[in-house]
């Protein structure tokens, strides 16, 4: 089982991150040049199931599953106390990140009404999978945010095959304990070494965007002035030092 990469951050940092949408968090991360701009986020068919829920930040509890064939042992799809014990080793708040490794992901869903309530009782704030989710009303009642590739009516032969190792969800590589941020726009991985500095930069970005939007809506708008405004905005933001 992979060891966690870092110790948990001050909970206030996660609360501060949750005040911003995931697009703004992504924009803020770009200012630090700690990774290329085409990595660090989910990009594909996985989408937010409950867009009405607010932004959330949490640490990844990773696993892999299958649902198209019956498991050799533990035929009850929820009979994995070792899996739940592992989840508790991840700091709160927890995000379950479940890679469906079937040739065709999403035949059956591991998480539905019962699993959602178990997850919430274990301090989980979100469930992320390239596979399926089922029983939406029951999951919604539990208050679990969900990102999934599709919705299905059955759990089929859904079962966890392993856990605690790196997984991949639509282009995003996730290791146990990684810090993730999500909302209706999507999921972004947050580098912990800059996490405490992201909220201030995010606020700066929003203020700059608000000024530019206000200019566009005003009677003073002109193409010439727009070019000057965007140049001025870029100059104000600049880039924070590279700490890779």
N, C-alpha and C positions, 0 to 999 in steps of 0.2 A: 504494500500500500504506500502511495506517495506521501511523503512528509509535507506538511504545510510550509509554504514559502516564507511567511512572515507572521508576526504576532498581530492580534486584533488591534484596530485603531480605536482611539477614543470614540465612544458612541456619538458624541456631539458632532464629530466630523461626518459621520454617516447621515445624521439628521440634517446637517447643513447641505449635503449633496442632494438630499431628497426635496429640497426647496426649488430645484431646477429641473427642467425637462431634459430628456436624454440627448436631444440635439444640441442643447446649450452645453451640456457636460462634454459632449464630443468636441464641440468647437473649442472649449476651454483647454482640453487635453492637447489639442493641436498646437496651442501656443507654446508648449514646453518642448516640442521636438523630441519626445522620448520614443516615438515610433512613427512609421510611415502612415500616411493618411488613408491607406486602403486596407488597414488591419485594425483589430481591436473591437469589432462590432459584428453583430449577426446581419447577414445580407442574403436573403433567399425567401423561401416560402413560409418560414416560421414567422408568426404574427401574433399580436396581442389579442387575447380573447376577451378581456374585460377592460376596454379603453376608458371606462368611467373611473377606474381606480387611480389614485394618485401615484406619483413616482416613488419607487422603492430602491433601497440599496442593501446589499447583503453579501454573504460569503458563500461560495459554491460548494455544495456537497455533490460529488460527481458519481455517475453510475452508467452502466449500459444495460439494455434490455432487449428482449425479443418477444414477439407475440404470434408469429405465424406457425410455430410448431410447439408441441407440448414439451415442457421441461422434463428432464430425466428423473429428477427428484423434486420434492416439495411442489406437488402439483397444484396446491392452492396458491393462486397468484399473489396473495397478500402474506404468505407464510415465510417471512424473511426477517426474524428478529435481529439477525446479525447486521442486516442492512440498516435497520432503524437505529441500532446501537452505533453504527458508524456515523450516521447523520448527526448524532449528539456530540460527536467529537469536533464538529465544525462550529466555530463561534456563531452566536446569534448577532443579527438576524440571518437566517439561512435561506439560500436558494437551492432547491433541488434541480440539478442539471442532468437530464437523462437522455443519453444518446440511444436512439432506436437503431440497432445495427442490422435489422432485417434487410433483405434485398429490396423490398418495397416497404419502407417505414409506414407505420400508422395503420396496420391491419386491425390491431386491437389497442386499447388504451390501458396503461397501468394505473393511471390516476383518474378517479371519479369521485363521487360523493364521499365514500368512506375514507379513501386515501387522503382526500383534501382535508378532512377534519383531523385525521391522524397527523398530517403534516403541520397543520396549524398548532395542534397541541404540543408539537415538538419544536416550536419556535421558527417554523418556516414561513417566509413571506411570499415566496414565488416558486412556481414550477415551470421549468423550461425544457422543452423537448422538440426534436425534429419529427417526432411521431405524433400520436393522437391523444386527445382528451375526450372524456365522455361525461354525460350527466351534468350539463352546464349549470342548471339551476341549483343543484346540490353543491357544486364547487363554488358557485357565487355566494351561496349562503354561508360557506365557511370563511369567505373573505380572502381566499388564496388567489393571488394574481397568477395568470397562466399565459405562457407563450407556447404555441403548438403549430405543427404543420397541417393538421386537419382535425376534424371532429368525427367520432364514430359512435355507434350504439353499443358496441361489445368490447369486453376486455380480451376476448378470444383466449389465447394462451399466454397473455402478458406475464412476464416474470423477469426479475433482475438476474443478470448472469454474472456481473461482477461490479465492484465499486471501489472508489478511492484512488482511481487512476485518471490521467488526462483524457478528456473527451473532445469531440468536435461537434458543434451545432451550427450548421449553415455558415461555414467559413470562420467561425470563432473558436479558437483553441481555448479550452478552459481546464485549468488544473484545480485540484482540491484547495479550497481556501482563497481562491481568487476573488477579488472584490468586483461585484457587478452592479450596474445601475440600470433600471428599466422603467419604462412608462409606455403609453400608447404608441409612441414613435418607434420603439425597439429596445435593444439591449446593447450596452457598451461596457467593455472591461475597463476598470479604473486602476491605473498604476498606483499602488499604495505609497510609493515614494513621493508623489506629488499631491496625494488626495487632500491633504490639509490646506493646500494652496489653491485648489480648483474653485471653491466657492467664490473667493474674492475676484478671480479672473472671470468667472461666469457672470458675476454681477456687472463687472466692467463691460463685458461684451453686450449684455442686455441693454445697458444704458446707451451704449454707442448705437446699437440697432434701433432703439426707441427714437433717438434723435434723428436718424436717417429716415425712418418711417414717417415721423412727424413732418419732416421736410417734404417728403413725397406727397403727403396729403394736404400740404399748405398751398396757398395761392402764389407762393414765391418759387415754385418749382420751375426749373429750366434744365435742359440737358447740360449746358455749360457748368451750371452751379452743381449739378449732380456729380460730375467728374471731380470737381474740387472737393465736394463733401466726402466722397468715398476715399479720396486720397488723404484727406484730413483724418478720417476715421481710422484708416490703416496706420497712419503715423502715430495716433494716440495709443493704439493697442500694442503695436510692435510685437516682439517675441520675447518670451522669458528665457532665461539662460538654459542651455541644453545640459541636462543632468543625467543623461543616459549612462 
